């Protein structure tokens, strides 16, 4: 592989200053990660202020559904026009979404802002990864990816307490406003070196408008499934059938060729990633609300519980990369799926016995995070091992699409069960039902993980 700093036969030319670009990219990841963790903590306050509690889950699924489409679209545009235009568009769109959410007077407006944020965030995430691949050489890429992991971990610890303080001292609106300065600084640092970078598009990449069409169908299908669950009527059955049909039609072209849900190897890796991420996302959506409304915790203590999950996640991510860990890569994925399932069992148990099993929920959330830390990086590495070199890009995109769809369906399923419990006035099921359903998804991930097959562990210390 040629060094990215040496342009030859259309290869990229590095920008004159790496420092500003590197810091700017890291700050952009910090901004997205902080917003994600802060919103989890602040949403109970937003729901109390705006009402429409039955729409609570949409604040997360609107983001995830938009992100599903943006990942595919940004990948297509990055290949055909280079990563610079999608990255800058993603910055602007994400910032617009922050402004809309920060000024939202009603829950529907907040949901619209979250959808816009999902478009911008998905575009930014994909374009950043393409930019790293085009600008940095192989050694630098490893360092950058390690930096990105740290950039996600730091907001996981500081985001919840800062969001709780902003929400209680000022207003939950300030959680969104506070991200804008970070975005501005990151954009300013990136802009100059990005302009100087020679990043020609791949002229030999054919246009793939069908890919965008499939992505639209998948995003619409996920949205229709959640819409169907808001109110169970004859019309909702029609929405559900239409949603399943759109997913059935649009999802296969975005997945690896000849993909089978019950398949082995690469197919199983994609399924594990989708189910594990969906189960964790669904539980994470309602855990803060449960801690505030059912357990009687303050926003600050609720954020502290979220932080324990981040600590477990960081530990799992660290463990899976240790060269002394005597487990194959597939065994690490199995261990991660099992840990996530055990953790969610503890969280669901607390949902069935409010104000009696809080400690169990906290310990369970640590195990849930530990499992995600073990499995998330390991599934990415497994895809690389199971893919031919020319298929790595396509299969990695499939993995990300599967994760995004799993997140939206997991959170959507939890939101549907929550809305049904509210409509029936069965408060005991309001949190216990959704969390128990997430245990089921995690258990399915465990079953799929056993079908991956033996994979060598090539962990190295960076």
C-alpha positions as CSV (number, residue, x, y, z in Angstrom):
1,X,0.0,0.0,0.0
2,X,1.4,3.4,-1.0
3,X,1.8,6.1,1.6
4,X,-1.1,8.6,1.3
5,X,1.4,11.4,1.4
6,X,2.8,10.5,-2.0
7,X,0.5,11.3,-4.9
8,X,0.9,8.8,-7.7
9,X,-1.5,7.7,-10.4
10,X,-4.4,9.5,-8.8
11,X,-3.5,8.7,-5.2
12,X,-4.2,11.4,-2.6
13,X,-1.9,14.2,-1.7
14,X,-1.7,14.9,2.1
15,X,-2.7,18.4,3.3
16,X,0.2,20.6,4.3
17,X,-0.7,20.5,8.0
18,X,-1.8,17.3,9.7
19,X,-2.1,18.7,13.2
20,X,-5.1,21.0,12.5
21,X,-6.9,18.3,10.5
22,X,-6.3,15.6,13.2
23,X,-7.5,17.8,16.0
24,X,-10.5,19.0,14.0
25,X,-11.5,15.4,13.2
26,X,-11.1,14.3,16.8
27,X,-13.2,17.3,18.0
28,X,-15.9,16.5,15.5
29,X,-16.1,12.9,16.9
30,X,-16.2,14.3,20.4
31,X,-19.1,16.7,19.5
32,X,-21.2,13.8,18.0
33,X,-20.4,11.5,21.0
34,X,-21.1,14.2,23.5
35,X,-24.4,15.0,21.9
36,X,-25.4,11.3,21.8
37,X,-24.6,10.7,25.5
38,X,-26.0,14.1,26.7
39,X,-29.3,13.6,24.9
40,X,-29.8,10.3,26.7
41,X,-29.5,12.1,30.0
42,X,-31.5,15.2,29.1
43,X,-34.5,13.5,27.3
44,X,-36.4,12.7,30.5
45,X,-36.4,16.5,31.3
46,X,-37.4,17.3,27.7
47,X,-40.3,14.8,27.9
48,X,-41.5,16.3,31.1
49,X,-41.4,19.8,29.6
50,X,-42.8,19.1,26.2
51,X,-45.2,16.2,27.0
52,X,-46.2,13.6,24.4
53,X,-44.5,10.9,26.3
54,X,-45.8,8.3,23.8
55,X,-43.4,9.9,21.3
56,X,-40.4,9.5,23.6
57,X,-38.7,6.7,21.6
58,X,-39.0,8.7,18.4
59,X,-36.4,11.1,19.7
60,X,-33.9,8.3,19.2
61,X,-35.3,6.3,16.3
62,X,-35.8,9.5,14.2
63,X,-32.0,10.0,14.5
64,X,-31.2,6.3,13.8
65,X,-33.6,6.0,10.8
66,X,-32.1,9.1,9.1
67,X,-28.6,7.8,9.9
68,X,-29.4,4.5,8.1
69,X,-30.0,6.4,4.9
70,X,-27.1,8.9,5.4
71,X,-24.6,6.1,5.7
72,X,-25.4,4.7,2.3
73,X,-25.7,8.1,0.7
74,X,-22.5,9.4,2.1
75,X,-20.6,6.3,1.0
76,X,-21.9,6.8,-2.6
77,X,-21.1,10.5,-2.7
78,X,-17.7,10.0,-1.1
79,X,-16.7,7.5,-3.7
80,X,-17.9,9.6,-6.6
81,X,-17.0,13.1,-5.5
82,X,-14.4,12.6,-2.7
83,X,-15.0,12.9,1.0
84,X,-14.7,16.7,1.2
85,X,-18.2,17.7,0.0
86,X,-20.1,15.1,2.2
87,X,-18.0,16.0,5.2
88,X,-18.8,19.7,5.0
89,X,-22.5,19.1,4.2
90,X,-22.6,16.8,7.2
91,X,-21.2,19.5,9.4
92,X,-23.8,22.0,8.3
93,X,-26.8,19.6,8.4
94,X,-25.8,18.4,11.9
95,X,-25.5,22.0,13.1
96,X,-28.9,22.8,11.7
97,X,-30.4,19.9,13.5
98,X,-28.8,21.1,16.8
99,X,-30.4,24.6,16.3
100,X,-33.8,23.1,15.6
101,X,-33.6,20.9,18.7
102,X,-32.3,23.7,20.9
103,X,-35.2,25.9,19.9
104,X,-37.9,23.2,19.9
105,X,-41.1,24.3,21.6
106,X,-42.9,21.0,21.1
107,X,-42.0,17.3,20.9
108,X,-42.8,17.0,17.1
109,X,-40.3,19.9,16.4
110,X,-37.7,18.1,18.5
111,X,-38.3,15.0,16.6
112,X,-37.8,16.9,13.3
113,X,-34.5,18.3,14.6
114,X,-33.3,14.8,15.6
115,X,-34.1,13.5,12.1
116,X,-32.0,16.3,10.6
117,X,-29.2,15.5,13.1
118,X,-29.3,11.9,12.0
119,X,-28.8,12.9,8.4
120,X,-25.8,15.1,9.3
121,X,-24.3,12.7,11.9
122,X,-24.4,9.7,9.6
123,X,-22.9,11.7,6.7
124,X,-20.1,13.0,9.0
125,X,-19.3,9.6,10.5
126,X,-18.9,8.0,7.1
127,X,-17.1,10.9,5.4
128,X,-14.6,11.1,8.4
129,X,-13.7,7.4,7.9
130,X,-13.2,7.8,4.2
131,X,-11.1,10.9,4.8
132,X,-8.9,9.0,7.2
133,X,-8.4,6.2,4.6
134,X,-7.6,8.7,1.8
135,X,-5.3,11.1,3.7
136,X,-3.4,9.0,6.3
137,X,-1.0,6.1,5.8
138,X,-1.6,2.7,7.3
139,X,0.3,3.4,10.5
140,X,-1.4,6.8,11.0
141,X,-4.8,5.2,10.4
142,X,-4.4,2.9,13.4
143,X,-3.4,5.8,15.5
144,X,-6.4,7.8,14.3
145,X,-8.8,5.0,15.0
146,X,-7.4,4.7,18.5
147,X,-7.9,8.4,18.9
148,X,-11.5,8.1,17.7
149,X,-12.2,5.4,20.3
150,X,-10.8,7.8,23.0
151,X,-12.9,10.6,21.5
152,X,-16.0,8.5,22.0
153,X,-15.1,7.3,25.5
154,X,-14.4,10.8,27.0
155,X,-17.9,12.1,26.3
156,X,-19.3,8.9,27.7
157,X,-17.9,9.9,31.1
158,X,-18.4,13.7,31.0
159,X,-21.5,13.9,28.8
160,X,-24.1,12.7,31.3
161,X,-23.1,14.9,34.3
162,X,-22.7,17.9,32.1
163,X,-26.1,17.3,30.5
164,X,-27.7,16.9,33.9
165,X,-26.1,20.1,35.2
166,X,-27.2,22.1,32.1
167,X,-30.7,20.6,32.2
168,X,-31.3,21.4,36.0
169,X,-29.4,24.7,36.1
170,X,-30.6,26.2,32.8
171,X,-32.8,24.0,30.5
172,X,-32.5,20.8,28.5
173,X,-32.4,23.1,25.4
174,X,-28.8,24.1,26.4
175,X,-27.7,20.5,25.9
176,X,-28.1,21.0,22.2
177,X,-26.8,24.6,22.1
178,X,-23.6,23.6,24.0
179,X,-22.5,21.3,21.1
180,X,-22.4,24.2,18.6
181,X,-19.2,25.8,19.8
182,X,-17.4,22.4,19.5
183,X,-18.7,22.0,16.0
184,X,-17.6,25.5,15.1
185,X,-14.0,24.9,16.4
186,X,-13.8,21.5,14.7
187,X,-15.0,22.9,11.4
188,X,-12.6,25.8,11.5
189,X,-9.6,23.5,12.2
190,X,-10.6,21.1,9.4
191,X,-11.5,23.6,6.7
192,X,-8.1,25.0,5.8
193,X,-6.2,21.7,5.5
194,X,-9.1,20.1,3.8
195,X,-9.1,22.8,1.1
196,X,-5.4,22.1,0.6
197,X,-5.8,18.4,0.4
198,X,-5.9,16.8,-3.1
199,X,-8.6,14.3,-2.9
200,X,-9.8,13.5,-6.4
201,X,-13.0,11.4,-6.8
202,X,-12.7,7.9,-8.1
203,X,-13.8,8.4,-11.7
204,X,-14.1,4.7,-12.2
205,X,-16.8,4.3,-9.6
206,X,-20.2,3.9,-11.3
207,X,-23.2,5.8,-10.1
208,X,-25.4,3.6,-7.9
209,X,-28.8,5.4,-7.5
210,X,-30.4,2.1,-6.7
211,X,-28.4,1.9,-3.5
212,X,-29.9,5.2,-2.4
213,X,-33.3,3.9,-3.3
214,X,-32.8,0.7,-1.3
215,X,-31.7,2.9,1.7
216,X,-34.8,5.0,1.5
217,X,-37.0,1.8,1.5
218,X,-35.2,0.4,4.5
219,X,-35.4,3.7,6.5
220,X,-39.1,4.0,5.6
221,X,-39.8,0.4,6.5
222,X,-38.2,0.9,10.0
223,X,-40.3,4.1,10.5
224,X,-43.5,2.4,9.4
225,X,-43.0,-0.5,11.9
226,X,-42.7,1.9,14.8
227,X,-45.6,4.0,13.5
228,X,-47.7,0.8,13.4
229,X,-47.0,0.2,17.1
230,X,-48.1,3.6,18.4
231,X,-51.8,2.7,18.2
232,X,-53.0,-0.8,17.5
233,X,-55.8,-0.6,14.9
234,X,-56.6,-2.1,11.6
235,X,-54.8,0.7,9.9
236,X,-51.7,0.0,12.0
237,X,-51.7,-3.6,10.7
238,X,-51.5,-2.1,7.2
239,X,-48.5,0.1,8.2
240,X,-46.8,-2.9,9.8
241,X,-47.3,-5.1,6.7
242,X,-46.0,-2.3,4.5
243,X,-43.0,-1.7,6.7
244,X,-42.1,-5.4,6.7
245,X,-42.5,-5.4,2.9
246,X,-40.2,-2.5,2.4
247,X,-37.5,-4.1,4.6
248,X,-37.9,-7.4,2.8
249,X,-37.5,-5.7,-0.6
250,X,-34.9,-3.0,0.2
251,X,-32.5,-4.6,2.8
252,X,-30.9,-7.5,0.8
253,X,-29.1,-5.3,-1.7
254,X,-27.5,-3.4,1.2
255,X,-26.2,-6.6,2.8
256,X,-23.4,-9.0,1.7
257,X,-24.3,-11.0,-1.5
258,X,-26.4,-14.1,-0.9
259,X,-27.0,-13.0,2.7
260,X,-29.0,-15.4,4.9
261,X,-30.3,-14.4,8.4
262,X,-29.5,-17.9,9.7
263,X,-26.3,-18.2,7.7
264,X,-22.8,-18.8,9.1
265,X,-19.6,-16.8,8.9
266,X,-20.0,-13.3,7.6
267,X,-23.8,-13.5,7.7
268,X,-23.8,-14.4,11.4
269,X,-21.4,-11.6,12.2
270,X,-23.8,-9.0,10.6
271,X,-26.7,-10.5,12.5
272,X,-24.9,-10.5,15.8
273,X,-23.9,-6.9,15.4
274,X,-27.5,-5.9,14.4
275,X,-29.2,-7.7,17.3
276,X,-26.7,-6.8,20.0
277,X,-26.6,-3.1,19.0
278,X,-30.4,-3.1,18.7
279,X,-30.9,-4.7,22.1
280,X,-28.5,-2.3,23.8
281,X,-29.9,0.8,22.0
282,X,-33.5,-0.1,23.0
283,X,-32.5,-0.6,26.6
284,X,-30.4,2.6,26.6
285,X,-33.3,4.6,25.3
286,X,-35.5,3.9,28.3
287,X,-33.0,3.3,31.1
288,X,-32.6,7.0,31.9
289,X,-36.4,7.5,31.9
290,X,-36.9,4.5,34.1
291,X,-34.2,5.7,36.6
292,X,-35.9,9.1,36.8
293,X,-39.6,8.1,36.8
294,X,-39.6,4.6,38.4
295,X,-36.5,4.7,40.6
296,X,-36.9,8.4,41.6
297,X,-33.3,9.3,40.8
298,X,-32.2,12.8,39.8
299,X,-30.9,13.5,36.3
300,X,-27.4,13.6,37.8
301,X,-27.6,10.2,39.3
302,X,-29.3,8.8,36.2
303,X,-26.3,10.1,34.2
304,X,-23.9,8.5,36.6
305,X,-25.6,5.1,35.9
306,X,-25.1,5.6,32.2
307,X,-21.4,6.4,32.9
308,X,-21.0,3.0,34.6
309,X,-22.1,1.4,31.3
310,X,-19.5,3.4,29.5
311,X,-16.8,2.2,31.9
312,X,-17.8,-1.4,31.2
313,X,-17.7,-0.6,27.4
314,X,-14.2,0.8,27.7
315,X,-13.0,-2.2,29.7
316,X,-14.4,-4.6,27.1
317,X,-12.9,-2.6,24.2
318,X,-9.5,-2.7,26.0
319,X,-9.7,-6.4,26.8
320,X,-10.6,-7.5,23.3
321,X,-7.4,-5.8,22.0
322,X,-5.0,-7.5,24.5
323,X,-2.5,-9.9,22.9
324,X,-2.5,-12.0,26.0
325,X,-6.2,-12.8,25.7
326,X,-6.3,-16.5,24.9
327,X,-9.6,-16.4,23.0
328,X,-10.3,-16.7,19.3
329,X,-12.0,-13.7,17.7
330,X,-15.3,-15.6,17.4
331,X,-15.1,-16.6,21.1
332,X,-14.6,-12.9,22.0
333,X,-17.8,-12.1,20.1
334,X,-19.7,-14.9,21.8
335,X,-18.5,-13.7,25.2
336,X,-19.6,-10.2,24.4
337,X,-23.1,-11.3,23.3
338,X,-23.5,-13.4,26.5
339,X,-22.3,-10.5,28.7
340,X,-24.7,-8.1,27.1
341,X,-27.6,-10.5,27.6
342,X,-26.7,-11.1,31.2
343,X,-26.5,-7.4,31.8
344,X,-29.9,-6.7,30.2
345,X,-31.4,-9.4,32.3
346,X,-30.4,-7.4,35.4
347,X,-31.7,-4.1,34.0
348,X,-35.0,-5.8,33.0
349,X,-35.3,-7.4,36.5
350,X,-35.1,-3.9,38.0
351,X,-37.9,-2.8,35.6
352,X,-40.2,-5.5,37.1
353,X,-39.3,-4.5,40.7
354,X,-39.0,-0.7,40.8
355,X,-37.1,0.8,43.8
356,X,-36.0,-2.7,45.0
357,X,-33.4,-3.8,42.5
358,X,-31.6,-0.6,41.6
359,X,-28.2,-2.1,42.4
360,X,-28.9,-5.0,40.1
361,X,-29.7,-2.6,37.3
362,X,-26.4,-0.7,37.8
363,X,-24.3,-3.9,37.8
364,X,-26.3,-5.2,34.8
365,X,-25.6,-2.0,32.9
366,X,-21.9,-2.5,33.5
367,X,-22.1,-6.0,32.1
368,X,-24.1,-4.8,29.2
369,X,-21.5,-2.2,28.3
370,X,-18.7,-4.7,28.8
371,X,-20.3,-7.0,26.3
372,X,-20.7,-4.2,23.7
373,X,-17.0,-3.3,24.2
374,X,-16.0,-6.9,23.5
375,X,-18.2,-7.5,20.5
376,X,-18.3,-4.2,18.6
377,X,-14.7,-3.9,17.6
378,X,-14.5,-7.7,17.3
379,X,-17.3,-7.9,14.7
380,X,-15.6,-5.2,12.6
381,X,-12.3,-7.2,12.7
382,X,-14.3,-10.4,11.9
383,X,-15.7,-8.8,8.8
384,X,-12.2,-7.9,7.6
385,X,-11.0,-11.5,8.2
386,X,-14.0,-13.0,6.4
387,X,-13.9,-10.6,3.3
388,X,-11.9,-10.6,0.2
389,X,-9.8,-7.4,-0.1
390,X,-12.1,-6.0,-2.8
391,X,-15.2,-6.7,-0.7
392,X,-14.1,-5.2,2.6
393,X,-15.6,-1.8,1.8
394,X,-18.9,-3.2,0.7
395,X,-19.1,-5.6,3.7
396,X,-18.1,-3.0,6.2
397,X,-20.9,-0.8,4.9
398,X,-23.3,-3.7,5.2
399,X,-22.2,-4.1,8.8
400,X,-22.8,-0.4,9.6
401,X,-26.2,-0.5,7.8
402,X,-27.1,-3.6,9.8
403,X,-26.1,-1.9,13.1
404,X,-28.0,1.3,12.3
405,X,-31.1,-0.7,11.3
406,X,-30.8,-2.8,14.5
407,X,-30.5,0.3,16.6
408,X,-33.7,1.8,15.0
409,X,-35.7,-1.4,15.2
410,X,-34.5,-2.1,18.8
411,X,-35.4,1.4,20.0
412,X,-38.6,1.3,17.9
413,X,-39.7,-2.0,19.4
414,X,-39.0,-0.7,22.9
415,X,-40.9,2.5,22.1
416,X,-43.9,0.5,20.7
417,X,-44.2,-1.6,23.9
418,X,-43.8,1.5,26.0
419,X,-46.6,3.4,24.1
420,X,-48.9,0.4,24.4
421,X,-48.4,0.1,28.1
422,X,-49.2,3.8,28.5
423,X,-52.3,3.5,26.4
424,X,-53.6,0.6,28.5
425,X,-52.6,2.3,31.8
426,X,-50.4,-0.7,32.8
427,X,-47.6,1.2,34.3
428,X,-45.8,-1.9,35.6
429,X,-45.2,-2.9,32.0
430,X,-44.1,0.5,30.9
431,X,-40.4,-0.2,31.5
432,X,-40.4,-3.9,32.2
433,X,-41.9,-4.9,28.9
434,X,-39.6,-3.1,26.6
435,X,-36.5,-4.1,28.6
436,X,-37.5,-7.7,28.6
437,X,-38.0,-7.6,24.9
438,X,-34.4,-6.3,24.6
439,X,-33.2,-9.4,26.6
440,X,-34.9,-11.5,23.9
441,X,-33.0,-9.7,21.1
442,X,-29.7,-10.1,22.9
443,X,-30.4,-13.8,23.4
444,X,-30.9,-14.1,19.7
445,X,-27.5,-12.5,19.2
446,X,-25.9,-15.1,21.4
447,X,-27.5,-17.9,19.2
448,X,-26.2,-16.2,16.0
449,X,-22.7,-15.7,17.5
450,X,-22.3,-19.5,17.8
451,X,-22.6,-19.8,14.0
452,X,-19.7,-17.5,13.1
453,X,-17.0,-20.3,13.1
454,X,-13.4,-20.2,14.2
455,X,-11.5,-17.0,13.6
456,X,-8.0,-16.3,14.6
457,X,-7.3,-13.4,17.0
458,X,-4.6,-11.1,15.6
459,X,-4.7,-8.5,18.4
460,X,-1.8,-6.2,18.7
461,X,-1.0,-3.5,21.2
462,X,-1.1,-0.1,19.6
